[in-house]
């Protein structure tokens, strides 16, 4: 996982700054996935399990997940603020993060 603001991310992923501003992205094996599907794919890769991908096989659920993701994305700066750099966790709690 790398922050979209990190140096060279746009060049390595082929994503524009507008795309990375709008949504989270997972890039694996030259496949780029954005939004709620990116979160599911990231969790599947991180956990080594296909379980996080199951909701996209159920009718209507992908649509619902996309709406929830879009709502959170629209309000994230209002709720959490915006900074130029991602916060790095304290070394004492690093094991709690993916």
Buried (B, 14 or more C-beta within 10 A) or exposed (E): EEEBEEEEBBEEBEBEEEBBEBBBBBBEEEEEBBBBBBBBBBBBBEEEEEEBEEBEEEEEEBEEBEEEBBEEBEEEEEEEEEEEEEEEEEEEEEEEEE
